[in-house]
Amino acid sequence: MTTLRPTSRASTASTGSSADAAPVNGLKPKGGSWNRSATKEVSISDLQAKFGWTDQSWETGLLKAADASGGKTRGKNGKVSAAEIQEYLAAPTDGRYLSSTALQQGRAALDTKLSKGGGAPVKVDAFDLAWQDNLAKRADLLGGNKDGKVSQDELAAYIQKSKASQADGARWVPDQQMAVFQSRVAQAAGELDPLRPKGGEGKGMELVKQYSRLMLDEGKNLPTFVSHMLSAADIKETPADVHRDKSTFVRDPVLGSKGVTDADYLKTGFDRGHMKPAEDSPNQEAMDESHLMTNIAPQYGNHNQQAWRTLERAIGDLVAQTGGKAHIITGNLFLDKNGKPLPQESVTTTGSKDRKIGVPTHNFKTVLLELPNGNVSMFAYMVPNVKDGPSKKDAIVPMLESSRVPVDQLETLLGQDLYAQLPKSVQDKLEKDSKAPGAFQLEGSKYEAVTLLTQR
């Protein structure tokens, strides 16, 4: 099992002090990892028409809630921006739409109050933020004994009802789903977004799901890349009964008969390799989505089950340990021995029937990690998809470390700007460094430098 531990830049064990950290790649852009624009609004009616959202849909309900809670200059005007949605989710005073981050903050606020009061139930209006008061009131009324106080059990019961859509007027929407929702709005408004690289127009079919976005290479019958967001809050809020054994590989219904099926992989010798990991699913609906064949690429079994799985788990561990949010882009490359793109006629293909599926020579992953303190970091891997890859941890970790590449290199191969929403000065520092640790401790920060893959 790959774990994370404090290390120096040279990947040797550190004492964990701030002196050991190497703040080369830990930057704090103004406003976070990027600035959403409050001025780039789209009318709610236009969004409904574009995406087919009815008046009764949760999507329309969220748009209207975000508009209603907006400020004097932009609120209540029938329009929304991705920034307004983000601001609403950070303080959902009406309690209607609760992200995983909001749930975690609500739990933490109650725990703080309970610890100060010796564990006794807390008055529902005793919290520091109005939306937390509102959450406590709803928990007391809809999940408790209606005595004007809230306990851990009452809040837990209310959250459980919200997750099961049994709490009147409240809905849990995982951070991952919210990231894609905001990405849709941002795209409609002409705004850059970390889940949608710049420069992809005409290079593949863009598909937007509930929990991920992707660009499909129709000629090779696999995704060029799949993007999604993974948050520590989602990891903590994922119900225990979410499991991949409940999902099956299915053709993407958007593609109809043109889409790849599970049967196309039968007896090919290749695994159906997830681009967005199944384990990054915050609920069963997301798990089912991860099993759409548009999220799948041919991977050699040893590669998929050993090195690639190690990388996936390590990134999940990093997000969970730091409490951050990671914008992840995962995809496929077809390169010759010199690292140059292969011509179409030289691409190896597989497929149990007439449909031919390209076999990538490399799988890549890029990660933009945003820490709770606003610092951001970036790293990327380009891992060979080979039949005889390493299967022992002692060999997997060095191989993965040798697969670290600058994000710039992947952008050149793809012909796209993967994180165009970042300020140019930040991109220049983050995207050129292939050896930077996964996160950094700057002065006054509690986050220690870590190297992504390190054996305990």
N, C-alpha and C positions, 0 to 999 in steps of 0.2 A: 504494500500500500504506500503510495507516495504521500508524503506529508510536507508541510511548510515549516520552516524554522528560520530564525534570524541568521543571516550570513553577511559576510562582507561582499564587496563587489567581485572578489576573486573566488566566490563560492566556498569559502572556508568558514568554519564555525566562528561566530562572533560572541562577544559577551552580552550583546543586546543593548549596549549603551548607545547614546546618540552619536558618540564619536566613531562608532563602527559604520554608521550609515554613510552612503555615498549619494548625496543629493544632486545627481547628474540629470536624472530624468523625472524627478518629482517636481512638477510645476503647478502653480495655482493661478490659472487664468481668471480674469475678472468675471464674476458671475458664474463660476463653475467651469465645467469642461467645454461649454459653449453657451452662447447667449441666445435664447429664444426671443423672437421679436414679438412684442405685444401689438405692433402696428400691422403685422401681416395677418389680417383677419379674413375669414371667408364667411359668407352668410350661411346660417344653419340650413336654410331651404336648399341652397346649392349643394351642400354636403349630402343632404338627404337624397337629392336627385342623382348625384354622382355615385354614391355607394349603395343606394337602395334601402336606406334606413327609414323605417316607417315612424309615424308619430308615437307608436307604442313601444318601439325598440329601446333597449337600454342605451344604445349609442346616442339616439336623439335626446333621451332623458339626461344623459351626461352633458351633452352640448348645451342644453338649456340651463342646467344647474350651473355650469361654468360661466355662462353669460349672465345669469341672475346674480352671481356672487362677485362679478367684476367691479372695478373701480368706477368712479364718477365719470371719467372720460370715455371709457370703452365698455363698461358693463351695461347690460340691459338694452343692447342695440340690435339684437337678432343676429349678431356675428360673433365668431370666436377665433382665437388664434391658439396655436399649440402652447404658447406661454400662459394664456388664460386658463387652459385646461390644467397645466402644471401647477399654477397657483391655487386653483380650486382643490386639486388632489392633496396639496400640502396642508390645507386647512378646510376639510369638507364639513363646514358648520351645519349644513342641513342633514348630515349623516346618511345621505342616500347612497353615495358611491365611495367605498372604502378600499383603498389600495393596500397591498401588503405592508408597505412602509408606514401608512397611517395606522394600521392595526398594531404594528410593532411599537410605534410611538405611544399609542394609547395604552398598551400593556405596560410599557416602561413608566409612563406617568403615574399609573395606578400603583405600580410596585413601589415607586418612590414615596407616594403618599402613605401607603400601607406601612412601609418600614418606619416612617416617622411616627406613625400612630400606634405602633405596637401590633399591627396586623388587624386592627378593628376596621370595619367597613367605613368608607370615606363618603362624606357628603357629595352629592352629585354636582354641586356648584363650587367645589373647592379646588378645581384645577386651574392651572396657570393660563390655559388657552381656551377660548370660547368653544372651539369645536370639540375639545376634550370633555368639557362640561356636557355638551350635547350628547356625545357618545356615552358618557356615564348615565345620563338621564334615560337614554333609550335602552341601555342595558338593564337599568333598574325596572323600567316599565314593561319591557318586552321579554326580558330574560331573567327577571328577578322578582322580588316580593313587593315592589312598589312602596318602599318605605323612605324614599328620598336619599338613600345611601347605596353605594355600589361596593361589591366584594369581588375578589378574583374569580370566584365561581360564577357570579352573575355575569361578569364581563366575558368570561370564557363561553358561557352558554349563549350569550347574545352573538358573539363572533361565530360560533358554530352554526347558529341559525342563519346568519348572514351568508355564510359559505354554502349552506344548503338551500339558499333562496327561500327561507322560511321566516325571515324577519320582515315584517311589514315595511315596505318602502326602502329597504336597505339591500345593497348588493356588494359582494366582495368582487373586486376586479384586480387580479394579480398585476404586479408591476410590469411583468413581461407583456401582458395584454395591453396595458396602458401605454407602453412604449410604442407599440405598433399603432395604436389608435392615434397617438400624437403624431406619429410619422405620416399617417394618412392625411391628417389636417395640415401638417407642414407642407407636404407635397402639393396639396390643393392650393395652398397659399403661395407656392413658389419659394418655399424656404428650405434651406439645406438641413439635412437631418443625418444623425450618425448611423442610422440603419439603411440609408439609401446613398451609396457612393455617387459621386458626381462624375458625369461623363459616360454613363452607361446607355444612353439613348441609342437604340438601334443595334445594340450588341447582344440582345437576347430578350426573351419574353419576361417582363416583370410581373410577378404574382405577389399579392399581398394577402397573407393569411391572418388569423386572429392573433397568433403568437410569434410570427416570423415574417420576414420578407425574403424573396429570392429572385434570382435571375436565372432563367432556364436556357440552356444551350440546346435548342430543338434538334440541331444536326447531330449532336452526340447523345441526346436523350438522357441528360443528367443536368443538375444545376451547376452553373458556373460558380455561384456562391449562394449561401443562405445566411441571413443576418438575424440576430436576435439579441435581446437584453437579458442578462441574468443578474438578479439582485440577491443580497444576503437575506433581505426580508422575505422574498419569495421562497428561498430555501427553507427558512424557519417556518413559514406558514403552509408549506405543502402538506396536505393531509396524508396521514400514514398509509391510507389504503390506495394511493396512486401507485400503479405498478404497470410495467411494460407488458406483463403477461396477459393483461386485459385488453391489449391492443393488437391489431393485426395489420400487416402491410397491405395497403390498398392503392388502386389507381387513383390519381388526383381527378376528382369529378370535373374540374374545370377543363381538363384536356379531352374528356370523352374517350373515344376509341383510339385517339392518337397517343394517349398516355401509356407509359411503361406500367406493366403489371408485375405482381409478385412472381408469376409464372415465368417471366422473362429471365429470371435469375436461376431457375431450377437447373441443377446439374451443370452449372457453368464453372464451379470451383471458386466462385467469388462470394464473399459476404455482402449482404445488403447493408452498406455502411452509412450510418446516420451522419448528416452534416450538422444540423442542430442536434445535440445529444438528446436521446430519450430521457436521460436522467435530469435534464434541465427543465423538465415539465412541471409547472406548479400545480396542475390539476389533471384529471383524466382526459378532459377535452384537449388540453395541450399535448398530452401523451399520444392521443389518437392522431392529432395533426402531425406529430413528428414521424408517424408511420406512413404518411403519404409518400408515394414513390418519387415525388418531386423533391423530397428531402434526402434522397438516397443516391449513392454512387457505388460502383464496384470497388471493393477493397479486398485485398488478399486476407485470408482468415487470420493469419498470425499478426499481420499489421493492425487489423481492426481490433482484435481482441487483446493485444498486448501494448504496443507503443502508442497507438492512437487513443486507446482507452485510458492509458496512463496520463496522457496530455489532457484529455477531457476532465478526468477526475482532479488533476492538479489545479486546473483553472477554477473548477467549482470550489475546491478547498481554499484557494486564494481569496475568492470572493467572500466565502463564508467567514474566513478568519479576519479579514480586514473590515467587514461590514459594508463593503462597497457595492457598486453597480458596474457591471462590465458590458460594454457594447462589443459583441463578438461577430466577426465575419469569417465564415468557414467555406472553403471551396476546393476546386479541382484545377490542376494545371497539367498540361501535356507538353513536356520539354524533352529536348534531345540531350545527349551527354554533355553538351557545352552549356546547358541551361537556356537554350533558345527555344521558342515555340515551335512545335512540330507542325509541318504541313498536314492538312486533313488526311491526305492519302497515307501518311505514315503513322497515324494513330491506331493503336491496337484496339480492337473491339471485342465484345462478348455478347451473349444473348442466346437463350435456348431456342428462340424461334427466328422469324425473319427480321425482327426488329434488332438493330445493332446498337449497342451501348458502348460509348467510349470508355476505355480503361485509363484513368488518370495515372500519370507517372509520379505525381506528387499531390498530396493534400496539404492545404494551408489553413492556418488560423491566425487571425489578428485580433488583438484585444485592446480596447481603450478602457482602462480602469479608472473610475472616479471614486475617490475615497470620501467618507463623510465630512472630512475637514476641507474639502474642495480641491485637494491636490489630485492631479491626474498623472497617469503613467501609460505607456504603450509598449507592446511587444508583439512579435510575430514569429511563427514557425512555418517552415516549408519542409514537410516530412516525406521522404520517399515511400511510395506505395509498392513495396517489394514483397515477394513471396517468402524470402528467407530472412526477414527482419529479426531483430533480437527478441527473445522471449523471457529473459531473466532481467530483474530490475537493475542489477549491476551493469548490464550492457545497455538497457533501455535508456537510462538517465543520461549517460554520455552521448548516446546517439541523438537524443532529443536536444541536448544542449548544443550539439554541433549543427542542429537544424535551425537554430535561431537566425533570423535574417532581418534586415531593416525593413520597415513597412514600405519605404520608398521602392525597394526592389520588387515587391509584390505589385505595387501601383504601376510600375513600368510594364510588368508582364501583363497585367489586366487592362492597361490603358485607361484606368479610372483613379480618381482621387477618393480614397476610402474614407477619410475623415475631414472632408472639406469644410465642415462647420467650425473646426478649430481655427483660431487666429493663426495667420501665416507664421508669426514668430514662434508659436508653440509647435506647429507642425515641423518647422525647420529643426527644432531641438529634439523632438520625440521620434520623428519618422526616420532619422538617419542612423540611429544608434541600435545596433543589433545585440549588444551585450548588457544593456541596462537591466538592473533587477526589476522585479515585478512591481514593487512599490517602495517608496522612500520615506525616510523620516527627515523632515525639515525641522528647523528650530521651533520649539513650542508644539510639535506634533507628537502624538502618542504612537504613531506608526513606525515600526522598525523596518529597516531595509530587509527585504527577503529576496531570495532567488527562487524562481518559480518551481524548479524541480530539484529537491534536495532530499537525500536519504537521512532519516533520523538516526 
